[in-house]
């Protein structure tokens, strides 16, 4: 019987152990998409206790606690950090077979050196031990980032952001590069409440009037240039689906003016506007040499009561279904025909789209942009499990080049989530090791596999792909 969470955790064969310990384990981390707050890095924030760093903003844990019958008071309510942690410790034993059980114990071991299983009996000792460590000078946000050997972090930032915290970090001498990433969802989502107010805010920030589509694009271009001047190399879009609605420039301008006059838009108008805006933003990315990312497929904020009391990101999102292939292909093809298709990463939330995405990216690879111009993004959100990660990589391997994959990212708000890179690396090494053990890959090529494929997926591919 294998031990839980030891040095060979998840490594089910001897080749996997060699690949992980000799090649993957010591690789630095590039976390090219996350939701960390740059203000907290700039100030080297120290968290008060284990509850505050672990439970605040973590919708994965909230969902598990609700499923375990824990009252909302202990999730997003006003209970103390210790009370919330107690309820989380009560829940942990019942998360067995969910990846959150693995993440919990990996984070305890990698960040705090705690090998003890978290449950109600061990909760107080673990809480006190980790809280004491968090009060040490080297356990602020910067200390944790350094502890995990993170070389680059890309945050998620609105076009109206001042990027002041990124500049402060850059001038502070901190060894990890913390770069902004352009996330223009607020300007794309024309049908949402508050759109008119957002455009007014963007106009104020830029110092330029926005009265029509042309002036909006001009402001966005100036903000895009500002982000580039502050080290930005990536954009990111959170989409329900892809859009490829036929439209004219006159139509799109009329739709925007209608929205700015607070007149309701129909679904066709929304889709036409989103098609045009996403295309024009993609052109900016291509002209700047950025990588564009598309996270598509969620149904967000399904629980009206929680949304009204807490707001977005309360843990009430789910996987959507829908027809996406034709619009995705049309969107990329329209850019490719103009020779304006930037390096692109596509992340699908619905795992049933794995083969769709893996086959789609092969349509638009080229020999001019380096290996793997089009990327099938890492298993995301509800698929971030042993099975989901393995399925994403197996599908990519069967339809493209797994060897050119840019690998893992946290997509997290937690400074402890860097442990998920280790989780991913162990799964990767186990998957490839299993193929070697079964004779599906040659054992004589183990050195090449380790040096060029495992190291590449863990670190090197991302470093060269993003230009870090």
C-alpha positions as CSV (number, residue, x, y, z in Angstrom):
1,X,0.0,0.0,0.0
2,X,1.4,3.4,-1.0
3,X,1.7,6.2,1.5
4,X,-0.5,9.3,1.0
5,X,1.2,12.6,0.0
6,X,4.8,11.4,0.3
7,X,7.7,12.2,-2.0
8,X,6.3,9.8,-4.6
9,X,2.7,11.0,-4.4
10,X,0.8,10.3,-7.6
11,X,3.8,8.6,-9.2
12,X,2.6,5.1,-9.9
13,X,5.6,3.7,-11.7
14,X,9.4,3.8,-11.6
15,X,9.8,5.9,-14.8
16,X,7.4,8.5,-13.4
17,X,9.6,8.8,-10.3
18,X,12.7,9.4,-12.5
19,X,10.9,11.9,-14.7
20,X,9.5,13.9,-11.7
21,X,12.5,13.8,-9.3
22,X,15.3,14.2,-12.0
23,X,13.6,16.6,-14.4
24,X,10.3,18.2,-13.2
25,X,10.5,18.7,-9.5
26,X,13.1,21.6,-9.4
27,X,11.8,23.5,-12.4
28,X,10.8,27.1,-11.7
29,X,7.2,28.3,-12.1
30,X,5.8,30.6,-14.7
31,X,2.2,31.4,-13.5
32,X,1.0,33.1,-16.7
33,X,-2.6,33.5,-15.6
34,X,-3.9,34.1,-12.1
35,X,-6.1,36.5,-10.1
36,X,-3.6,37.5,-7.4
37,X,-3.9,41.1,-6.2
38,X,-0.7,43.0,-7.2
39,X,-1.4,45.4,-4.3
40,X,-0.9,42.5,-1.9
41,X,2.4,41.7,-3.6
42,X,3.6,45.3,-3.6
43,X,3.0,45.6,0.1
44,X,4.3,42.1,0.9
45,X,1.0,41.5,2.8
46,X,1.2,39.2,5.8
47,X,-2.0,37.3,6.5
48,X,-3.4,37.3,10.0
49,X,-4.0,33.5,10.2
50,X,-4.5,30.4,8.1
51,X,-8.2,31.0,7.7
52,X,-7.7,34.4,6.1
53,X,-5.1,33.2,3.5
54,X,-7.0,29.9,2.8
55,X,-10.7,30.6,2.9
56,X,-11.1,34.3,1.8
57,X,-12.3,34.3,-1.8
58,X,-11.9,30.5,-2.3
59,X,-15.1,29.5,-4.0
60,X,-13.9,25.9,-4.4
61,X,-13.9,25.5,-0.6
62,X,-17.2,27.4,-0.2
63,X,-18.9,25.0,-2.7
64,X,-17.6,22.0,-0.8
65,X,-18.7,23.4,2.6
66,X,-22.2,24.1,1.3
67,X,-22.4,20.6,-0.1
68,X,-21.4,19.4,3.4
69,X,-24.3,21.2,5.0
70,X,-22.3,24.2,6.3
71,X,-24.3,27.4,6.8
72,X,-23.4,30.3,4.6
73,X,-22.4,32.3,7.7
74,X,-19.2,30.2,7.7
75,X,-18.5,30.5,4.0
76,X,-19.1,34.1,2.9
77,X,-20.6,35.3,6.1
78,X,-19.3,37.2,9.1
79,X,-17.9,34.2,11.1
80,X,-14.4,34.7,12.4
81,X,-11.5,33.2,10.5
82,X,-11.1,30.5,13.1
83,X,-14.8,29.6,13.0
84,X,-14.6,29.3,9.2
85,X,-11.5,27.2,9.4
86,X,-13.1,24.9,11.9
87,X,-16.0,24.3,9.5
88,X,-13.5,23.8,6.7
89,X,-11.7,21.2,8.8
90,X,-15.0,19.4,9.4
91,X,-15.6,19.3,5.6
92,X,-12.1,18.2,4.5
93,X,-12.6,14.5,5.4
94,X,-15.7,14.4,3.2
95,X,-13.8,15.9,0.2
96,X,-11.9,12.6,-0.3
97,X,-11.9,11.7,-4.0
98,X,-12.3,15.4,-4.9
99,X,-9.0,17.1,-6.1
100,X,-9.5,19.7,-3.3
101,X,-8.5,17.0,-0.8
102,X,-5.2,16.6,-2.6
103,X,-4.7,20.4,-3.0
104,X,-5.4,20.9,0.7
105,X,-2.7,18.5,1.8
106,X,-0.2,19.5,-0.9
107,X,-0.5,23.2,0.2
108,X,0.0,22.3,3.9
109,X,3.1,20.2,3.0
110,X,4.7,22.5,0.5
111,X,4.0,25.8,2.2
112,X,4.2,24.9,5.9
113,X,5.9,21.5,6.1
114,X,2.7,19.9,7.6
115,X,2.3,16.2,6.8
116,X,-0.6,15.7,9.2
117,X,-4.1,15.0,7.8
118,X,-6.5,17.9,8.3
119,X,-9.6,16.9,10.2
120,X,-11.5,18.3,13.2
121,X,-9.1,16.7,15.7
122,X,-6.0,18.1,14.1
123,X,-7.5,21.5,13.1
124,X,-6.4,23.6,16.1
125,X,-2.7,22.4,16.0
126,X,-2.5,22.9,12.3
127,X,-4.2,26.3,12.5
128,X,-1.9,27.5,15.3
129,X,1.3,26.2,13.7
130,X,0.6,27.7,10.2
131,X,-0.7,31.0,11.7
132,X,2.6,31.3,13.7
133,X,4.6,30.7,10.5
134,X,2.5,33.3,8.6
135,X,3.6,35.9,11.2
136,X,7.3,35.3,10.3
137,X,9.0,38.0,8.2
138,X,9.6,35.5,5.3
139,X,6.0,34.3,5.1
140,X,4.4,37.4,3.5
141,X,3.2,37.2,-0.1
142,X,6.6,37.7,-1.5
143,X,8.1,35.0,0.8
144,X,5.5,32.5,-0.4
145,X,6.1,33.4,-4.0
146,X,9.9,33.0,-3.6
147,X,9.4,29.7,-1.6
148,X,7.6,28.2,-4.6
149,X,10.4,29.4,-7.0
150,X,8.0,31.5,-9.1
151,X,9.8,33.4,-11.8
152,X,6.9,35.2,-13.5
153,X,3.4,36.0,-12.5
154,X,0.8,37.5,-14.8
155,X,-2.2,39.0,-13.0
156,X,-5.6,39.9,-14.5
157,X,-6.2,43.6,-15.0
158,X,-8.9,45.8,-16.5
159,X,-8.0,48.2,-19.3
160,X,-8.8,51.1,-16.9
161,X,-6.3,49.9,-14.3
162,X,-3.6,52.4,-13.3
163,X,-1.0,49.5,-13.0
164,X,0.6,51.5,-10.1
165,X,1.2,48.3,-8.1
166,X,2.9,46.6,-10.9
167,X,5.3,49.6,-11.2
168,X,6.0,49.6,-7.5
169,X,6.8,45.9,-7.6
170,X,9.1,46.4,-10.7
171,X,11.0,49.1,-8.9
172,X,11.3,47.3,-5.6
173,X,13.9,44.8,-6.7
174,X,11.7,41.8,-6.0
175,X,13.1,38.8,-7.8
176,X,9.9,37.6,-9.4
177,X,8.5,39.5,-12.4
178,X,4.9,40.5,-11.8
179,X,3.3,41.6,-15.0
180,X,-0.2,42.8,-15.9
181,X,-2.4,40.9,-18.3
182,X,-5.1,42.7,-20.3
183,X,-8.6,41.5,-19.4
184,X,-11.2,43.6,-21.3
185,X,-14.3,41.7,-20.4
186,X,-16.0,44.9,-19.2
187,X,-15.8,46.5,-22.6
188,X,-16.9,43.3,-24.4
189,X,-20.0,42.6,-22.3
190,X,-22.2,45.3,-23.8
191,X,-25.4,43.7,-22.6
192,X,-24.6,43.8,-18.9
193,X,-25.9,46.3,-16.4
194,X,-23.4,49.0,-15.8
195,X,-21.8,49.0,-19.3
196,X,-22.6,52.7,-19.9
197,X,-21.0,53.6,-16.5
198,X,-17.9,51.5,-17.4
199,X,-17.4,53.3,-20.7
200,X,-17.7,56.7,-18.9
201,X,-15.1,55.5,-16.4
202,X,-12.8,54.4,-19.2
203,X,-13.3,57.8,-20.9
204,X,-12.4,59.6,-17.7
205,X,-9.2,57.5,-17.1
206,X,-8.0,58.1,-20.6
207,X,-8.9,61.7,-20.8
208,X,-10.7,61.2,-24.1
209,X,-14.3,61.4,-25.0
210,X,-16.0,58.2,-26.1
211,X,-19.0,59.0,-28.3
212,X,-18.9,56.3,-31.0
213,X,-17.2,53.0,-31.8
214,X,-14.2,54.6,-33.5
215,X,-13.4,56.7,-30.4
216,X,-13.9,53.7,-28.1
217,X,-11.4,51.7,-30.1
218,X,-8.9,54.6,-30.1
219,X,-9.1,54.8,-26.3
220,X,-8.7,51.0,-26.0
221,X,-5.7,51.2,-28.3
222,X,-4.1,53.9,-26.1
223,X,-4.7,51.8,-23.0
224,X,-3.3,48.7,-24.8
225,X,-0.1,50.7,-25.5
226,X,0.0,51.7,-21.9
227,X,-0.2,48.1,-20.7
228,X,2.5,47.1,-23.2
229,X,4.8,49.9,-21.9
230,X,4.3,48.4,-18.4
231,X,5.4,44.9,-19.4
232,X,2.2,43.3,-20.5
233,X,2.6,40.4,-23.0
234,X,-0.8,38.7,-22.7
235,X,-4.5,39.4,-23.0
236,X,-7.3,37.2,-21.6
237,X,-11.0,36.9,-22.3
238,X,-13.7,35.2,-20.2
239,X,-16.4,34.2,-22.6
240,X,-19.6,32.2,-22.6
241,X,-18.9,31.2,-26.2
242,X,-17.2,32.4,-29.3
243,X,-18.8,34.9,-31.7
244,X,-18.7,35.2,-35.5
245,X,-21.8,37.2,-36.4
246,X,-21.9,39.0,-39.7
247,X,-21.9,42.8,-39.2
248,X,-21.0,46.1,-40.7
249,X,-19.1,49.0,-39.2
250,X,-22.2,51.1,-39.3
251,X,-24.2,48.5,-37.5
252,X,-21.7,48.2,-34.7
253,X,-21.4,51.9,-34.3
254,X,-25.2,52.2,-34.0
255,X,-25.3,49.3,-31.5
256,X,-22.8,51.1,-29.3
257,X,-24.6,54.4,-29.4
258,X,-27.8,52.6,-28.5
259,X,-26.2,51.1,-25.5
260,X,-24.7,54.4,-24.4
261,X,-28.2,55.8,-24.6
262,X,-29.4,53.1,-22.2
263,X,-31.6,51.5,-24.8
264,X,-32.0,47.7,-24.6
265,X,-30.2,45.6,-27.1
266,X,-31.5,42.3,-28.6
267,X,-29.3,39.2,-28.7
268,X,-28.3,39.6,-32.3
269,X,-27.1,43.1,-31.6
270,X,-25.1,41.9,-28.7
271,X,-23.5,39.1,-30.7
272,X,-22.6,41.5,-33.6
273,X,-21.0,43.9,-31.2
274,X,-19.0,41.2,-29.4
275,X,-17.8,39.8,-32.7
276,X,-16.5,43.2,-33.8
277,X,-15.0,44.1,-30.5
278,X,-13.2,40.8,-30.0
279,X,-11.8,41.0,-33.5
280,X,-10.5,44.5,-33.0
281,X,-9.0,43.6,-29.7
282,X,-7.3,40.5,-31.3
283,X,-5.8,42.8,-33.9
284,X,-4.3,44.9,-31.2
285,X,-2.8,41.8,-29.7
286,X,-1.3,40.7,-33.0
287,X,0.2,44.1,-33.7
288,X,1.8,44.2,-30.3
289,X,3.1,40.6,-30.4
290,X,1.0,39.5,-27.4
291,X,-0.5,36.1,-26.7
292,X,-4.3,36.1,-26.5
293,X,-6.1,33.7,-24.2
294,X,-9.8,32.7,-24.4
295,X,-11.4,31.0,-21.4
296,X,-14.8,29.9,-22.6
297,X,-17.8,27.9,-21.4
298,X,-19.0,28.9,-18.0
299,X,-22.5,29.8,-16.8
300,X,-21.9,32.4,-14.1
301,X,-23.7,33.5,-11.0
302,X,-26.6,31.0,-11.3
303,X,-27.7,31.5,-7.7
304,X,-29.6,34.8,-7.6
305,X,-29.8,35.1,-3.8
306,X,-26.1,34.6,-3.3
307,X,-25.3,37.0,-6.2
308,X,-27.5,39.7,-4.7
309,X,-26.0,39.2,-1.2
310,X,-22.4,38.6,-2.0
311,X,-21.8,39.4,-5.7
312,X,-19.9,37.5,-8.4
313,X,-17.4,34.7,-7.7
314,X,-19.4,33.3,-4.9
315,X,-19.0,29.7,-6.2
316,X,-22.3,29.5,-8.0
317,X,-20.9,29.0,-11.5
318,X,-21.2,25.8,-13.6
319,X,-20.4,24.3,-16.9
320,X,-22.4,25.4,-20.0
321,X,-23.2,23.5,-23.1
322,X,-23.6,24.9,-26.6
323,X,-22.5,24.8,-30.2
324,X,-19.2,26.6,-30.6
325,X,-17.1,25.0,-33.4
326,X,-18.4,27.1,-36.3
327,X,-18.1,30.4,-34.5
328,X,-14.6,29.6,-33.1
329,X,-13.4,28.5,-36.5
330,X,-14.9,31.6,-38.2
331,X,-13.4,33.9,-35.6
332,X,-9.9,32.6,-36.0
333,X,-10.1,32.3,-39.7
334,X,-11.2,36.0,-40.1
335,X,-8.0,37.0,-38.3
336,X,-5.8,34.5,-40.1
337,X,-7.0,35.8,-43.5
338,X,-5.8,39.2,-42.5
339,X,-2.5,37.8,-41.1
340,X,-3.5,39.1,-37.7
341,X,-4.0,36.0,-35.7
342,X,-1.8,36.3,-32.6
343,X,-0.4,33.4,-30.6
344,X,-3.5,32.0,-29.0
345,X,-4.5,29.7,-26.0
346,X,-8.0,28.3,-25.9
347,X,-9.3,26.9,-22.6
348,X,-12.6,25.0,-22.6
349,X,-14.6,24.6,-19.4
350,X,-16.7,21.7,-20.7
351,X,-14.5,18.7,-21.1
352,X,-16.8,17.3,-23.8
353,X,-15.1,20.0,-26.0
354,X,-11.6,18.6,-25.5
355,X,-11.4,17.0,-28.9
356,X,-13.0,20.0,-30.6
357,X,-10.4,22.4,-29.2
358,X,-7.5,20.0,-29.8
359,X,-8.5,19.5,-33.4
360,X,-9.3,23.2,-33.9
361,X,-5.9,24.6,-33.0
362,X,-4.3,22.5,-35.6
363,X,-6.1,24.4,-38.3
364,X,-4.2,27.6,-37.6
365,X,-0.7,26.5,-36.7
366,X,2.0,28.1,-38.8
367,X,5.8,27.9,-39.2
368,X,6.4,31.6,-38.7
369,X,5.4,32.0,-35.0
370,X,7.6,29.3,-33.5
371,X,6.4,25.9,-32.1
372,X,2.8,25.7,-30.9
373,X,1.4,29.0,-32.0
374,X,-2.1,27.7,-31.2
375,X,-2.3,26.1,-27.8
376,X,-4.9,23.9,-26.1
377,X,-5.0,25.4,-22.6
378,X,-4.6,23.4,-19.4
379,X,-7.5,21.7,-17.9
380,X,-9.5,24.4,-16.2
381,X,-11.7,24.9,-13.1
382,X,-14.1,21.9,-12.9
383,X,-11.6,19.8,-14.9
384,X,-8.6,20.6,-12.7
385,X,-8.4,17.0,-11.4
386,X,-6.3,13.9,-12.1
387,X,-8.8,12.7,-14.6
388,X,-9.4,16.1,-16.2
389,X,-5.7,17.0,-16.5
390,X,-4.9,13.6,-17.9
391,X,-7.7,13.7,-20.4
392,X,-6.7,17.2,-21.6
393,X,-3.1,16.1,-22.2
394,X,-4.1,12.7,-23.7
395,X,-6.4,14.5,-26.2
396,X,-3.7,17.0,-27.1
397,X,-1.1,14.3,-27.5
398,X,-3.4,12.3,-29.8
399,X,-4.3,15.2,-32.1
400,X,-1.3,17.6,-31.8
401,X,2.1,17.9,-30.0
402,X,1.9,17.5,-26.3
403,X,5.7,18.2,-26.3
404,X,5.0,21.9,-27.2
405,X,2.3,22.4,-24.6
406,X,2.9,25.5,-22.4
407,X,1.7,23.7,-19.3
408,X,0.0,24.7,-16.0
409,X,-1.3,27.9,-14.5
410,X,-3.1,28.5,-11.2
411,X,-6.0,30.7,-12.3
412,X,-6.3,31.4,-8.6
413,X,-6.6,34.2,-6.0
414,X,-4.6,32.2,-3.4
415,X,-0.9,32.6,-2.7
416,X,-0.9,28.9,-1.7
417,X,-2.2,27.7,-5.0
418,X,1.3,27.4,-6.6
419,X,1.2,23.8,-5.2
420,X,-1.1,23.0,-8.1
421,X,1.9,23.2,-10.4
422,X,3.5,20.3,-8.5
423,X,0.2,18.5,-8.7
424,X,0.2,18.9,-12.5
425,X,3.8,17.9,-12.8
426,X,3.3,14.7,-10.9
427,X,0.3,13.8,-13.1
428,X,2.3,14.7,-16.2
429,X,5.2,12.5,-15.2
430,X,3.0,9.6,-14.2
431,X,1.1,9.8,-17.6
432,X,4.3,9.8,-19.6
433,X,6.0,7.3,-17.3
434,X,3.1,4.9,-17.8
435,X,3.6,5.0,-21.6
436,X,7.3,4.1,-21.2
437,X,6.5,1.3,-18.8
438,X,4.0,-0.2,-21.3
439,X,6.4,0.0,-24.2
440,X,4.4,2.8,-25.9
441,X,7.4,5.1,-25.7
442,X,11.1,3.9,-25.9
443,X,12.9,3.6,-22.5
444,X,16.1,4.4,-24.4
445,X,14.8,8.0,-25.0
446,X,14.1,8.7,-21.3
447,X,16.8,11.4,-21.2
448,X,15.3,13.2,-24.3
449,X,11.8,12.8,-22.8
450,X,13.0,14.4,-19.5
451,X,15.1,17.2,-20.9
452,X,13.0,18.2,-23.8
453,X,9.4,17.2,-23.1
454,X,9.0,17.2,-19.3
455,X,11.1,20.2,-18.7
456,X,9.6,22.0,-21.6
457,X,6.0,21.5,-20.4
458,X,6.9,22.4,-16.9
459,X,8.7,25.6,-17.6
460,X,10.8,26.0,-20.9
461,X,7.9,26.1,-23.4
462,X,6.1,28.9,-21.5
463,X,9.3,30.9,-21.1
464,X,10.0,30.9,-24.9
465,X,6.3,31.1,-26.0
466,X,5.6,34.2,-24.0
467,X,9.0,35.8,-24.5
468,X,9.9,35.9,-20.8
